[in-house]
Amino acid sequence: MKDTGGPAFPTTPENYDDYGSDAGMDLRDYFAAKVLQGFCAAPEFNWDDEKRLAKRCYDIADAMLAERYK
């Protein structure tokens, strides 16, 4: 399993809900979402291959996590 970096927006058990929500979004997902946001903001952005784009976002997020732990 990939290291997710832990929760991006940690919460406490008192704030958990009845739907299984616990620690919230993990840092890996947060990084990937920010990368995607940057790609989408570029005027020359190309939507040709969403699966490839998603993989690239997570590859960059993984690199960000690796750099963070150096």
Helices and strands as residue ranges (DSSP letters): G 13-15, H 27-41, H 50-68
